[in-house]
Structures are given as C-alpha cells and as structure tokens.
Amino acid sequence: MTKKHDAIFDAVLSGMGTEDRSQKKDRGAGRFLKRGNAIGDKISGDVDEKTLHWVDPARCRMWDRHNRNYALLTPENCADLIEGIQQQGKQEFPAIVRRITGEDGFDYEVICGARRHYAVSWLRENNYPQFKYLIEVRDLSDEEAFRLADIENRDRADISDYERACDYAAAVKLYYGGKQKDMAQRLQVSEAWLSRYLFLAKLPAEIVQAYPSPNDIRELHARTLKPFLAQPKARAEMIERAEWLASMRLVGATSDGMPWNDAGKVLDELKRAGQGKAIKRKPRPSRTHVYTDRGTDYNMTRTDKGRQITLQIDKDVPVDDLRKLLEKFLLDRSENL
C-alpha cells in the first residue's frame, strides 16, 4: 500500500469510535448501497474488472514489436528498479501482457514492462527465487498494443530517440497504411512532432554507424543534419566523413580531440563535413585500418608491418564489392604517399 493510500486509510479509521449509533446505521446503509451499486455496475459492464497474476518471468517473452531493446538492459541501468523491488518485497505495478498459445515455453508476451521483467528475472537468478512477475492480461490488437506501449514509454529517458523513431517508422506502415496524419491523430501528437522522428529513422546507415551507438543519436541531431542531407554535395561529404569516423573507431584509432566515442563531437564533425569545413586530421599511427563502403556489407582490413602491407577480406566477397574496397585502399595510398 502506498503512503497516499495509507493516509486515506488512516483518515477513515480516525473517526471510528466517535460516531453515534444513528451515524453507524447511516454509514452501514450507505456502504450497503455502494456495494450494491458496485455489483450492479459490474454486472452491467460499466466496470472493467482487472485480474492480476504472479508468474514466473521465464514464461513471458517480449512482444516482437516491443519498443525497447531488451538486449541493452543491464543490472546497472535497471539498478533503481531492482533495488525498489528488493525494498518493497515485490513488484509494485503490473506489466501489461497478452496471452499466447501454441508456443512452447511461453504463456504470455510482454507489451509494457520489459524493465520489470528484467529486474525480476535478474533477482531470481541472483539468490532471490521468491520474487515473481506481476502481470495484467489484456486482449489487445497489435495497433492497440503499440499505442499502449508508446503512451507508457514516451517520456522515459531510458528509451532512446532512435529506438522510438524506428518504432514509429515501422508502425506507420504496419498499422496506419503509411498515413502519417492518421498515426499522429491516433497518438494524439502533432504531425510536425511525428515527422521529426520519422526523419530520424531514415538517416543513412553510414551516419548511424558513425556514432558510438545508435542509441546516442538524438532527434535534434537529425534535425541539425537534415539541411545538409538535402544537398547532394553536402550529403556526399557527410557520408564520406561518417564512413571514415566509423572505420577509425572500429580499429581503435586514437587522436587528440577526435570524436571517436562522443556523440556530440560526432555531430559537430558531420556538420563541418556538410559545410565543407571538415578538418582532415590524421590519427596517431595505427598498424591496422578497416576499409568500408556504403555499397557493400563487406570490409577489408589493412595491416602494416615494416615495409609490407597485408590486405584481408572474406573469400566470398563479390567482385564488384572487392573492387570498391580496393579503390578505397588505392585512394588512401595515393593521398599518403
């Protein structure tokens, strides 16, 4: 019971013993009337009774369209919740789930409550087997499940802008026929607000890979880069710089002031590239360099040893992809001779 409920309960109890018999009679009659009305409401369908269940979290899996990346949850970023459940002796607020059938090992899929699921699961695996997962089972369509999850998590800081943007981009196609206006109305947000997130989800893969993690990309970052992405020359400059940043971080290259693992500095570097002001700084000498190209999923690793250069690449790489990567290598060699 919460402190607020305790206070209400204490206030009700504080008057007991001071009322006369007529007051008790009136109160008893009123309570009987309220109880009768409640039963009538339940029978008529005016009241939606909710049944909660305590279950083994292992019997629940995340909904495929859940808007949180469960793989990114850790004891550290769930520490507040883990500690709270330990102190309270139980999970306070139920997760929202749907019942599933015909799937071995699972009875429910989680619509809202991924962090609660992780926290209880972690406790059970770390010497607290008495804890169970509190759930409320609901019958929801996929669109209703999406809106419910969005309402619960929209203002949470631990869901990144990029996660939310990708969730919206998928939802507008799956549930709203690609109609942004319809989606905005259902979510009760402005079209302009929704449009900014949908643009974030459309950032080129090279830009996304330039960041230490996709979850570091803010909606403001996409808004800042949008004017440059609309200009072919500036876009090409930014993408080239993004590829370079990603490859340098991949091999662990270091250089004073370079934005290897700082999202804000990555944004500044990309913006300068779009403005044609990128500084061609070289990192400290590294024995290894990885070449990538936006037109292929393959990469090529270059290793320098003395006066020898070794190039390593997957033996199954298509010829066209190999040619693109070799062109990157040759361009790099010509610039550094």
Disulfide bonds with the S-S distance in Angstrom:
none
